[in-house]
């Protein structure tokens, strides 16, 4: 990850593939993003195709030769998939093991058995945050919303009082905490330290999820008071095996990569000696690839074998986990291609030139760019990738902590006001049996709170770090 990031940042210094002036480059950037937005929103084109076409259009608008624009896109796609693709695949495998083994059910059942009354919204935040670490957002929703509906029905709780905290936990993990694809790609593009970003991300995530989850759910429950839709309530949360892994083993497995990466970050800060034996060990075991690979290997035994899976069943689970992420990998890769095209046409230098006269802080600027792209495309991942590509040059002289905060500012902006062009909007609407207005008053407002509170805490941290 580090070597790849260095190579990608080094691209800022190469000769641009076009001699266009700043005015033409600015128009080209706006036009390229407009093409992507139009293809996704108006023509409902898949984000991979939209990003591919938008990258080529960006090069054409900037006056770059087509062959060089294609080469830039291909280079960016390849380097992004090489650096992030394996991590996404490992995260998908761990998430599938967690779901199929019944480990997710074990976490849910254990926490719910010890919570009740006013503690239930906090329990739902805890469940969603733990489950959301290794799972993609959509997978987390599919896994957790049936549980939310079941708890609300059987415990006679307000659906919004239980559902909003769970959704907030999932959303915050998705936008701010690696190894989710968006934060990983932003870390890669900006050259931030993953361990430091993870540590600071947790500092931002905890108060953010409290405010957007349990606190906001009180108001959401008053605004939208609806029962859990009967047709969506399952007999069980998932169709799991007869025996399940223990709660302790499941939580330990899920948190293992987080602990390893944070240990690396702490050792790097405390020791700060590349020749030190301890630091060399933690640099290896705390690298994202090794940390996630270790969690998957441990999970095969603590989750799969503990659930009674045969070798064939474990192999089948791993195989089934990889097929659904093909689209994610292609979108992330194409986003990397778009980012590299931005760099190669000279947008990085253009932003540096303009930024000399900007009165707006860099972190706030990154957030605003991500907000604009999120509102236009509806995709948090596209917003993160595009914003990271645009502001990456500004991170060149930043400290390790501020580069990590730049990633978090982009992640917070990418979550702003989910609406009708976001697949997650419709997923929540249908599962909760709400109309469009009710979904906006609950889900969309919750996402906006996460985004605004997130950038506030990022800016506060920037004052003390």
C-alpha positions in Angstrom: 0.0 0.0 0.0 2.8 2.4 0.9 4.9 1.8 -2.2 1.8 2.0 -4.4 0.8 5.3 -2.8 4.2 6.8 -3.4 4.1 5.8 -7.0 0.6 7.3 -7.4 1.7 10.6 -5.7 4.8 10.7 -7.9 2.5 10.9 -10.9 1.8 14.5 -9.8 5.3 15.5 -10.9 5.2 14.0 -14.4 4.7 16.1 -17.5 1.0 16.7 -18.1 -0.4 14.9 -21.2 -1.9 18.2 -22.4 -0.8 21.8 -22.6 -4.2 23.2 -21.8 -4.4 26.3 -19.6 -6.0 26.4 -16.1 -9.3 27.8 -17.6 -9.6 24.9 -20.0 -8.7 22.3 -17.4 -11.3 23.7 -15.0 -13.9 23.5 -17.7 -12.7 20.0 -18.6 -13.1 18.8 -14.9 -16.6 20.2 -14.6 -17.6 18.7 -18.0 -16.0 15.3 -17.1 -17.9 15.1 -13.8 -21.1 16.3 -15.5 -20.8 13.5 -18.0 -20.5 11.0 -15.1 -23.4 12.5 -13.3 -25.6 12.6 -16.3 -24.9 9.0 -17.3 -25.6 7.7 -13.8 -28.6 9.9 -12.9 -30.3 10.4 -16.3 -29.4 7.3 -18.3 -29.1 5.0 -15.2 -25.8 3.7 -16.6 -23.6 1.5 -14.3 -21.1 3.6 -12.4 -18.2 1.5 -14.0 -19.2 2.5 -17.5 -20.0 6.1 -16.5 -16.6 6.5 -14.9 -14.9 5.0 -17.9 -16.7 7.2 -20.4 -16.3 10.2 -18.1 -12.5 9.7 -17.9 -12.2 9.6 -21.6 -14.4 12.6 -22.0 -12.3 14.4 -19.4 -9.1 13.8 -21.4 -10.9 14.9 -24.6 -12.2 18.2 -23.1 -8.7 18.9 -21.8 -7.3 18.5 -25.3 -5.2 15.4 -24.4 -4.5 12.8 -27.2 -6.9 9.9 -27.0 -4.2 7.3 -26.7 -2.6 9.1 -23.7 -6.0 9.5 -22.1 -6.6 5.8 -22.4 -3.2 5.0 -21.1 -3.8 7.2 -18.0 -7.1 5.6 -17.3 -5.7 2.1 -17.7 -2.7 2.9 -15.4 -5.0 4.3 -12.7 -7.4 1.4 -12.9 -4.6 -1.2 -12.7 -2.8 0.4 -9.8 -6.0 1.0 -7.8 -7.2 -2.6 -8.2 -3.7 -3.9 -7.3 -3.6 -1.8 -4.2 -7.2 -2.1 -3.0 -8.8 -5.0 -4.9 -7.2 -7.7 -2.7 -8.3 -6.0 0.5 -11.9 -5.7 -0.8 -11.9 -9.4 -1.7 -10.5 -10.4 1.8 -13.2 -8.2 3.5 -15.9 -9.9 1.4 -14.7 -13.3 2.4 -14.6 -12.4 6.1 -18.1 -10.9 5.9 -19.5 -14.0 4.2 -17.9 -16.3 6.8 -19.5 -14.1 9.5 -22.9 -14.3 7.9 -23.0 -18.0 6.9 -21.5 -19.4 10.1 -24.1 -17.7 12.3 -21.5 -15.5 13.9 -23.5 -12.4 13.1 -26.6 -13.9 14.7 -24.5 -14.8 17.7 -23.3 -11.2 18.2 -26.9 -9.9 17.7 -28.5 -12.4 20.1 -25.9 -12.0 22.8 -26.1 -8.2 22.9 -29.9 -8.1 22.7 -30.2 -10.6 25.6 -28.4 -8.1 27.8 -30.1 -5.0 26.6 -33.7 -3.7 26.9 -35.7 -0.5 27.3 -33.7 2.7 26.9 -30.5 0.7 26.3 -31.9 -0.9 23.1 -30.9 1.9 20.7 -27.4 1.8 22.1 -27.3 -1.9 21.7 -28.3 -1.5 18.0 -25.5 1.0 17.4 -23.0 -1.5 19.0 -24.3 -4.4 16.9 -24.3 -2.4 13.6 -20.8 -1.0 14.3 -19.3 -4.5 15.0 -21.1 -6.2 12.1 -20.3 -3.2 9.9 -16.6 -3.4 10.2 -16.0 -6.3 7.7 -19.2 -6.0 5.7 -20.2 -3.8 2.8 -22.9 -1.3 3.5 -25.6 -3.1 1.4 -24.7 -6.5 2.9 -24.9 -5.0 6.4 -28.4 -3.6 5.7 -29.6 -6.9 4.3 -28.2 -8.7 7.4 -29.3 -6.2 10.1 -32.6 -4.7 9.0 -34.5 -8.0 9.5 -33.1 -8.1 13.0 -34.2 -4.5 13.5 -37.8 -5.3 12.4 -37.9 -8.4 14.5 -36.7 -6.5 17.7 -39.1 -3.7 17.0 -42.1 -6.0 16.6 -41.4 -8.5 19.4 -40.2 -5.8 21.9 -42.9 -3.3 20.9 -40.3 -0.6 20.2 -40.7 2.3 17.8 -39.2 1.2 14.4 -37.3 4.4 14.0 -36.0 4.3 17.6 -34.4 1.0 16.8 -33.7 1.3 13.1 -31.9 4.7 12.9 -29.1 3.7 15.4 -28.5 0.5 13.4 -28.4 2.4 10.1 -26.1 5.1 11.6 -23.6 2.5 12.8 -23.5 0.9 9.4 -23.2 4.2 7.5 -20.4 5.6 9.7 -18.4 2.5 9.4 -18.9 2.6 5.6 -17.8 6.2 5.2 -15.0 6.6 7.7 -13.5 3.4 8.7 -11.2 1.2 6.5 -11.2 -1.6 5.2 -14.3 -0.3 3.5 -13.6 0.5 -0.2 -14.2 4.3 -0.1 -11.8 5.0 2.8 -9.2 2.6 1.4 -9.2 4.3 -2.0 -8.9 7.7 -0.5 -6.0 6.6 1.7 -4.4 5.2 -1.4 -4.9 8.3 -3.5 -3.8 10.7 -0.8 -0.9 8.6 0.5 -2.2 8.6 4.1 -1.2 6.2 6.7 -3.9 3.5 7.1 -3.3 2.9 10.8 -3.4 6.6 11.7 -6.5 7.1 9.6 -8.2 4.1 11.3 -7.3 5.5 14.8 -8.5 9.0 14.0 -11.5 7.6 12.2 -12.6 5.8 15.3 -12.2 9.1 17.3 -14.5 10.8 14.8 -16.9 7.9 14.4 -17.8 7.4 18.1 -19.4 10.8 18.8 -20.8 11.0 15.3 -22.6 7.7 15.5 -24.0 8.6 19.0 -25.4 11.9 17.7 -26.8 10.6 14.4 -28.0 7.3 16.0 -29.5 7.1 19.5 -29.9 10.9 19.9 -31.4 11.7 16.5 -33.6 8.5 16.6 -35.7 10.2 19.3 -36.7 12.9 16.9 -37.1 10.5 13.9 -39.5 8.4 16.0 -41.7 11.4 16.5 -41.6 12.5 12.9 -42.3 9.0 11.5 -44.3 6.7 13.7 -44.9 3.5 11.7 -45.0 -0.2 12.7 -42.6 -2.8 11.3 -44.0 -4.1 8.0 -45.3 -7.7 8.7 -44.1 -9.0 5.3 -40.5 -8.1 6.0 -40.3 -9.7 9.5 -38.4 -13.1 9.3 -38.8 -16.1 11.6 -35.0 -15.8 12.1 -32.5 -13.1 11.3 -30.7 -15.5 8.9 -30.8 -19.1 8.0 -27.8 -20.2 10.0 -26.4 -23.6 10.9 -27.5 -25.6 13.9 -24.5 -24.6 15.9 -22.8 -21.3 15.9 -19.4 -19.9 16.9 -19.1 -18.3 20.3 -19.6 -14.6 20.9 -16.0 -14.1 22.1 -14.5 -15.9 19.2 -16.7 -14.0 16.7 -15.9 -10.6 18.1 -12.2 -11.4 18.4 -12.1 -12.5 14.7 -13.9 -9.4 13.5 -11.7 -7.0 15.5 -8.4 -8.8 14.7 -7.5 -6.7 11.6 -8.5 -3.5 13.4 -6.2 -4.4 16.4 -3.3 -5.3 14.2 -3.5 -2.1 12.1 -3.9 0.1 15.2 -0.9 -1.7 16.9 1.2 -0.8 13.8 0.1 2.8 14.0 0.9 3.0 17.7 4.4 1.4 17.3 5.2 3.7 14.4 4.3 6.7 16.6 6.1 5.6 19.8 9.2 3.9 18.3 9.6 5.7 15.1 12.7 3.7 14.1 12.5 1.7 10.8 15.4 -0.5 12.0 13.8 -1.4 15.3 12.8 -5.1 15.4 9.4 -4.5 16.9 8.5 -1.9 14.4 9.6 -4.1 11.5 7.4 -6.9 12.8 4.4 -4.7 13.3 4.9 -3.1 9.9 4.4 -6.6 8.4 1.6 -7.9 10.6 -0.2 -4.6 10.7 -0.2 -4.0 6.9 -3.8 -4.2 5.6 -3.1 -7.2 3.4 -1.6 -9.3 6.2 -4.1 -8.1 8.9 -7.1 -9.0 6.7 -5.6 -12.2 5.5 -4.9 -13.2 9.1 -8.5 -12.5 10.0 -9.8 -14.6 7.2 -7.5 -17.5 8.1 -8.5 -17.3 11.7 -12.1 -16.9 10.7 -12.0 -20.2 8.8 -11.5 -22.0 12.1 -13.2 -19.7 14.6 -16.3 -19.1 12.4 -16.4 -21.8 9.7 -15.1 -24.9 11.5 -16.8 -23.8 14.8 -20.2 -23.9 12.9 -19.4 -27.4 11.7 -18.5 -26.4 8.1 -16.7 -29.0 6.1 -13.7 -28.1 3.9 -16.0 -28.2 0.9 -18.5 -25.9 2.6 -15.8 -23.4 3.6 -14.5 -23.4 0.0 -18.0 -22.8 -1.3 -18.5 -19.9 1.1 -15.3 -18.3 0.0 -16.2 -18.8 -3.7 -19.7 -17.3 -3.2 -18.3 -14.3 -1.4 -16.2 -13.2 -4.4 -18.8 -13.0 -7.1 -20.9 -10.2 -5.7 -17.9 -7.8 -5.4 -17.0 -7.8 -9.1 -19.1 -4.7 -9.6 -17.5 -3.0 -6.6 -14.0 -3.8 -7.8 -14.8 -2.4 -11.3 -16.3 0.8 -9.9 -13.3 1.3 -7.6 -10.9 0.5 -10.4 -12.6 2.9 -12.8 -12.6 5.6 -10.1 -8.9 5.1 -9.8 -8.6 5.5 -13.6 -10.6 8.8 -13.4 -8.3 10.0 -10.6 -5.2 9.2 -12.6 -6.6 11.0 -15.6 -7.2 14.1 -13.4 -3.6 13.9 -12.3 -2.1 13.3 -15.7 -3.9 16.2 -17.5 -2.4 18.6 -14.8 -5.4 19.2 -12.6 -3.2 18.7 -9.5 -1.0 21.7 -10.4 -4.1 23.7 -11.3 -5.6 23.1 -7.9 -2.3 24.0 -6.3 -2.2 27.2 -8.3 -5.8 28.1 -7.3 -5.3 27.1 -3.7 -2.7 29.8 -3.1 -5.5 32.3 -2.9 -8.1 30.2 -1.2 -9.3 31.4 2.1 -11.2 28.1 2.8 -9.4 25.4 4.8 -8.2 22.4 2.8 -10.2 20.0 5.0 -13.4 21.9 4.5 -12.8 22.2 0.7 -12.4 18.4 0.4 -15.6 17.9 2.3 -17.5 20.4 0.1 -16.2 18.7 -3.1 -17.3 15.3 -1.8 -20.7 16.7 -0.8 -21.3 18.1 -4.3 -20.4 14.9 -6.1 -22.4 12.8 -3.6 -25.5 15.0 -4.2 -25.1 14.7 -7.9 -24.3 11.0 -8.3 -25.9 9.4 -5.2 -22.8 7.2 -4.7 -20.6 7.6 -1.6 -17.9 5.6 -3.3 -17.9 7.7 -6.5 -17.9 10.9 -4.3 -14.9 9.6 -2.3 -12.9 8.5 -5.3 -13.5 11.6 -7.3 -12.9 14.0 -4.4 -9.7 12.2 -3.4 -8.4 12.5 -6.9 -9.1 16.2 -7.0 -7.5 17.1 -3.6 -4.7 14.6 -3.5 -2.0 17.2 -4.5 -2.9 19.3 -1.5 -1.8 16.5 0.8 1.8 16.6 -0.4 3.1 18.8 2.4 0.7 17.6 5.0 1.7 15.8 8.2 0.7 12.2 8.7 -2.2 13.2 11.0 -3.6 15.9 8.7 -3.4 13.6 5.6 -5.5 11.1 7.6 -7.9 13.9 8.5 -8.2 14.8 4.8 -9.3 11.2 4.1 -11.9 11.5 6.9 -13.2 14.9 5.6 -13.7 13.3 2.2 -15.5 10.3 3.8 -17.8 12.6 5.8 -18.7 14.6 2.7 -19.5 11.4 0.8 -22.3 10.6 3.1 -24.2 13.9 2.8 -28.0 13.7 2.2 -28.7 10.4 0.5 -31.8 10.9 -1.8 -33.5 9.3 -4.7 -30.4 8.7 -6.8 -28.9 6.5 -4.1 -29.6 2.8 -4.1 -29.4 2.8 -0.3 -32.3 5.2 -0.1 -34.6 2.8 -1.9 -33.3 -0.2 0.1 -34.1 1.5 3.4 -37.5 2.8 2.1 -38.6 -0.7 1.0 -37.4 -2.6 4.1 -39.0 -0.1 6.5 -42.2 0.2 4.4 -41.9 4.0 4.2 -42.9 6.5 1.5 -40.4 8.9 -0.1 -41.2 11.7 2.3 -40.8 9.6 5.4 -37.5 8.2 4.1 -36.1 11.7 3.5 -37.2 12.8 7.0 -35.4 9.9 8.6 -32.7 8.2 6.5 -31.7 11.3 4.5 -31.6 13.6 7.5 -29.6 11.0 9.4 -27.0 10.8 6.6 -26.7 14.6 6.6 -26.2 14.7 10.4 -23.4 12.1 10.1 -21.7 14.2 7.4 -22.0 17.5 9.2 -21.0 16.2 12.6 -18.2 14.2 11.0 -16.6 17.3 9.4 -17.0 19.3 12.6 -15.0 16.7 14.6 -12.4 16.4 11.9 -11.9 20.2 12.0 -11.7 20.2 15.8 -9.0 17.4 15.6 -7.1 19.4 13.1 -6.8 22.2 15.7 -5.0 20.0 18.2 -2.9 17.7 16.0 
